[in-house]
Amino acid sequence: MKAIICPKYGSPDVLQLQEVVKPVPQEDEVLIQIHAASLNSRDLRFLRAKPFFIRLTPGGFFQPKNKVLGADFAGKVEAIGGNVGQLKPGDEVFGYMPSATGRGTFAEYVCASEKNITLKPANLTFEQSAAVPLAAMTALQALRDKGNIQPGQKVLIHGASGGVGTFAIQIAKALGAEVTAVCSTRNLEMVRSLGADHVIDYKVEDFTQNRQQYDLILAVNGYHPISDYLNVLKPEGNYVVAGGSMLQIIQAARLGRGPSKTGSQNIHVVSLVPNQTDLVYLKELLESGKVIPVIDECYPLSRITEAFWHFEKEHAQGKVVITVEENKNSQGEKKASNAAANRYIAYCGNDCTLCPQYKHNCLEGCLGNACAEYCGTCAVRNCNQERRIANCAQCEEYPCAKLEKQFENMAKDGYGEWAMTARKVLEVLRRFQVMNVAEASLKNRNIQFRPNSCGEK
């Protein structure tokens, strides 16, 4: 099988695609044909051996002990050990490989314990499913287990636009909290689309200097002194560290052993505990539409070096996903849509080929997604129990009549790429059984539709 090998510590340029021996499952293991995996900060730390103690355990002092990186995966069960009872060959699954196993998922196959796997959400692709385990479980355990989150609490998430942060916003909202998300300017609209009640641009405002206090602060990428966080934390509040500089993590771990200087405030450092129960709980949230993965980019396994550089330098919005194209093609599956259409919560999974003008926020560009909050067509907000498709044309925020006029104007201007988007929207309108003047307008002008840069490659 093919796998990405890390022969020595260093930059992403040391990674190599090689042929290695295909693993054989033990009695309590499952052999997974991997369709997708995703990058995490853990992978970058193991690659660069930073901090240095990575070399002591579980790494390898002079060179990596585990030469295949990767923790998250989604794929199909190919074979099972004799003691496996929950899964069978052919099952579509997702899961997580703890570092203690010494195995990685940037490969065509991996053997994993049944307790670290569950059936993948039925409504998600392999790419979306692979983006979930490590980041989402970290967010869940940080908020619920360490932060003791309660409905109605004010929660601040510092570093809200990355893998853990995007899941933390949605999980906190699902648990009934009022969420304030802190991120950079370019990510403000994205975190709003995830459901954040308040957003703070850290380039403009220092949240540690305002008068607002929070019941729970989750520092995913914290850089302020811990005392600054405690100043805006309520007396009985919880401060949870899930990332940031190693110095801050060590300081938080030391302070967490006793009461803070301000009294009864609690300081915690979250360390992921592999837990199948949590994975199943996340699956339920994903299938309900309350949580949706945010994917920044998808890279094939053969371009993993490029993926690592992007992950390290570009401050990815959400997750960077690795696809194993050989396995996907061998199953005759349809390739995933362009990552631009898949990167925000508004993406509905229906191969929506969005115009590049709207790739920054799908809510503005696709009627199916625009009306999702009202009719549930795209299962984004899971509101289909409250409003039915018949009411879609009455949306107040995204009135269909207004959009129809915009589509008609596009047709008059004769933009082929925009017309492709209009066609997709008209298909949604037909499902709504709504009369549409734009459809007739497009036909009368005999516009020829052609794939645009947001279409499938």
Buried (B, 14 or more C-beta within 10 A) or exposed (E): BBBBBBEEBEEBEBBEBBEBEBBEBBEBBBBBBBBBBBBBBBBBBBBBBEEEEBBEEBBBEEEBEBBBBBBBBBBBBBBBBEEBEBBEEEBBBBBBBBBEBEBBBBBBBBBBBBBBBBBBBEBBBBBBBBBBBBBBBBBBBBBBBBBBBEEEBBBBBBBBBBBBBBBBBBBBBBBEBBBBBBBBEEBBBBBBBBBBBBBBBBEEEEBBEEEEBBBBBBBBBBEBEBEBBBEBBBEEBBBBBBBBEEEBBEBBBEBBEEEBEEEEBBBBBBEBEBBBEBBEBBBEBBBEBBBBBBBBBBBBBBBBBEBBEBBBEEBBBBBBBBBBBBBBEEEEEEBBBBBBBBBBBBBBBBBBBBBBEBBBBBBBBBBBBBBBBBBBBBBBBBBBEEBEBEEBBEBEEBBBEEBBEEBBEBBEEEBEBBBBBBBBBBBBBEEBEBEBEBBEBBEEEEBEBEEBEBBEE
